[in-house]
C-alpha cells in the first residue's frame, strides 16, 4: 500500500521542502523505534553503537524492502527472509562484539 505514495514522493522530493521534512521525520521515527526494540543489542555494540544503528536503519527501511520487491523481484516471503537475515546478522555481530 505504501509503494505508490512513496515512489511519487521520492520523485517530487528534490523540489519540495515539505516532502524532505516528511522523509526526515519518518527516518527519525524508524530510528527511534529501532533504538527501543533493539536497546540491549545496541548497548552491546559499545563504541560501534552509532554505526549499528545506521546499519539497522538502512536494512529495515522501506527503501530496502522496495529494492527487494521491485528491483530484485523477490516475493513477500523471500524478501521477509532476506530482511530477517540482514537484521539478524547485524545483531549477532553486535552481540559478538560485546563478548570480545
Short mmCIF file of the C-alpha atoms (twelve columns), coordinates in Angstrom:
data_MODEL
# 
_entry.id   MODEL 
# 
loop_
_atom_site.group_PDB 
_atom_site.id 
_atom_site.type_symbol 
_atom_site.label_atom_id 
_atom_site.label_alt_id 
_atom_site.label_comp_id 
_atom_site.label_asym_id 
_atom_site.label_seq_id 
_atom_site.Cartn_x 
_atom_site.Cartn_y 
_atom_site.Cartn_z 
_atom_site.pdbx_PDB_model_num 
ATOM 1   C CA . UNK A 1   0.000  0.000   0.000  1 
ATOM 2   C CA . UNK A 2   2.877  2.351   0.724  1 
ATOM 3   C CA . UNK A 3   4.782  1.876   -2.527 1 
ATOM 4   C CA . UNK A 4   2.807  4.151   -4.900 1 
ATOM 5   C CA . UNK A 5   2.823  7.094   -2.490 1 
ATOM 6   C CA . UNK A 6   6.474  6.570   -1.586 1 
ATOM 7   C CA . UNK A 7   7.500  6.460   -5.244 1 
ATOM 8   C CA . UNK A 8   5.546  9.614   -6.051 1 
ATOM 9   C CA . UNK A 9   7.018  11.404  -3.047 1 
ATOM 10  C CA . UNK A 10  10.556 10.351  -3.978 1 
ATOM 11  C CA . UNK A 11  10.126 11.844  -7.448 1 
ATOM 12  C CA . UNK A 12  8.926  15.179  -6.084 1 
ATOM 13  C CA . UNK A 13  11.180 15.304  -3.023 1 
ATOM 14  C CA . UNK A 14  14.037 17.281  -4.657 1 
ATOM 15  C CA . UNK A 15  11.569 20.090  -5.354 1 
ATOM 16  C CA . UNK A 16  9.621  20.018  -2.096 1 
ATOM 17  C CA . UNK A 17  10.997 21.125  1.264  1 
ATOM 18  C CA . UNK A 18  7.905  19.636  2.930  1 
ATOM 19  C CA . UNK A 19  8.474  16.206  1.391  1 
ATOM 20  C CA . UNK A 20  12.111 16.310  2.535  1 
ATOM 21  C CA . UNK A 21  10.971 17.201  6.068  1 
ATOM 22  C CA . UNK A 22  8.419  14.372  5.950  1 
ATOM 23  C CA . UNK A 23  11.115 11.871  4.951  1 
ATOM 24  C CA . UNK A 24  13.486 13.126  7.642  1 
ATOM 25  C CA . UNK A 25  10.712 12.759  10.231 1 
ATOM 26  C CA . UNK A 26  9.912  9.244   9.008  1 
ATOM 27  C CA . UNK A 27  13.564 8.191   9.252  1 
ATOM 28  C CA . UNK A 28  13.763 9.699   12.746 1 
ATOM 29  C CA . UNK A 29  10.692 7.673   13.793 1 
ATOM 30  C CA . UNK A 30  12.188 4.472   12.410 1 
ATOM 31  C CA . UNK A 31  15.468 5.131   14.225 1 
ATOM 32  C CA . UNK A 32  13.603 5.798   17.465 1 
ATOM 33  C CA . UNK A 33  11.672 2.522   17.096 1 
ATOM 34  C CA . UNK A 34  14.894 0.620   16.349 1 
ATOM 35  C CA . UNK A 35  16.529 2.137   19.438 1 
ATOM 36  C CA . UNK A 36  13.590 0.993   21.577 1 
ATOM 37  C CA . UNK A 37  13.231 -2.502  20.116 1 
ATOM 38  C CA . UNK A 38  16.937 -3.297  19.940 1 
ATOM 39  C CA . UNK A 39  18.154 -1.392  23.022 1 
ATOM 40  C CA . UNK A 40  20.014 -4.386  24.555 1 
ATOM 41  C CA . UNK A 41  21.776 -5.212  21.289 1 
ATOM 42  C CA . UNK A 42  22.695 -1.576  20.729 1 
ATOM 43  C CA . UNK A 43  24.121 -1.446  24.251 1 
ATOM 44  C CA . UNK A 44  26.355 -4.443  23.451 1 
ATOM 45  C CA . UNK A 45  27.738 -2.619  20.436 1 
ATOM 46  C CA . UNK A 46  29.712 -0.218  22.645 1 
ATOM 47  C CA . UNK A 47  31.626 2.277   20.521 1 
ATOM 48  C CA . UNK A 48  30.077 0.761   17.398 1 
ATOM 49  C CA . UNK A 49  26.548 1.697   18.539 1 
ATOM 50  C CA . UNK A 50  26.063 4.589   16.115 1 
ATOM 51  C CA . UNK A 51  27.236 2.519   13.159 1 
ATOM 52  C CA . UNK A 52  24.985 -0.399  14.171 1 
ATOM 53  C CA . UNK A 53  22.012 1.967   14.453 1 
ATOM 54  C CA . UNK A 54  22.784 3.309   10.978 1 
ATOM 55  C CA . UNK A 55  23.071 -0.218  9.557  1 
ATOM 56  C CA . UNK A 56  19.822 -1.379  11.184 1 
ATOM 57  C CA . UNK A 57  18.089 1.740   9.892  1 
ATOM 58  C CA . UNK A 58  19.209 1.138   6.312  1 
ATOM 59  C CA . UNK A 59  18.419 -2.592  6.477  1 
ATOM 60  C CA . UNK A 60  14.966 -2.042  7.932  1 
ATOM 61  C CA . UNK A 61  13.623 0.768   5.775  1 
ATOM 62  C CA . UNK A 62  11.052 0.810   3.035  1 
ATOM 63  C CA . UNK A 63  13.844 1.521   0.550  1 
ATOM 64  C CA . UNK A 64  15.439 -1.850  1.296  1 
ATOM 65  C CA . UNK A 65  12.073 -3.565  1.083  1 
ATOM 66  C CA . UNK A 66  11.291 -1.822  -2.204 1 
ATOM 67  C CA . UNK A 67  14.610 -2.859  -3.701 1 
ATOM 68  C CA . UNK A 68  13.997 -6.500  -2.839 1 
ATOM 69  C CA . UNK A 69  10.413 -6.490  -4.083 1 
ATOM 70  C CA . UNK A 70  10.570 -4.147  -7.070 1 
ATOM 71  C CA . UNK A 71  14.145 -4.267  -8.339 1 
ATOM 72  C CA . UNK A 72  15.039 -7.835  -7.446 1 
ATOM 73  C CA . UNK A 73  11.570 -9.326  -7.926 1 
ATOM 74  C CA . UNK A 74  11.510 -11.218 -4.628 1 
ATOM 75  C CA . UNK A 75  8.135  -12.353 -3.359 1 
ATOM 76  C CA . UNK A 76  6.997  -11.334 0.122  1 
ATOM 77  C CA . UNK A 77  8.280  -14.470 1.843  1 
ATOM 78  C CA . UNK A 78  11.698 -14.244 0.187  1 
ATOM 79  C CA . UNK A 79  12.029 -10.521 0.948  1 
ATOM 80  C CA . UNK A 80  10.991 -11.122 4.555  1 
ATOM 81  C CA . UNK A 81  13.629 -13.868 4.859  1 
ATOM 82  C CA . UNK A 82  16.343 -11.618 3.440  1 
ATOM 83  C CA . UNK A 83  15.373 -8.805  5.796  1 
ATOM 84  C CA . UNK A 84  15.419 -11.162 8.781  1 
ATOM 85  C CA . UNK A 85  18.836 -12.410 7.728  1 
ATOM 86  C CA . UNK A 86  20.216 -8.868  7.356  1 
ATOM 87  C CA . UNK A 87  18.909 -7.705  10.699 1 
ATOM 88  C CA . UNK A 88  19.886 -10.939 12.414 1 
ATOM 89  C CA . UNK A 89  23.437 -10.802 11.071 1 
ATOM 90  C CA . UNK A 90  23.842 -7.218  12.248 1 
ATOM 91  C CA . UNK A 91  22.524 -8.039  15.720 1 
ATOM 92  C CA . UNK A 92  24.602 -11.216 16.121 1 
ATOM 93  C CA . UNK A 93  27.692 -9.252  15.143 1 
ATOM 94  C CA . UNK A 94  26.874 -6.600  17.746 1 
ATOM 95  C CA . UNK A 95  26.389 -9.202  20.469 1 
ATOM 96  C CA . UNK A 96  29.632 -10.953 19.485 1 
ATOM 97  C CA . UNK A 97  31.496 -7.631  19.592 1 
ATOM 98  C CA . UNK A 98  30.254 -7.126  23.139 1 
ATOM 99  C CA . UNK A 99  31.655 -10.527 24.139 1 
ATOM 100 C CA . UNK A 100 35.133 -9.888  22.694 1 
# 
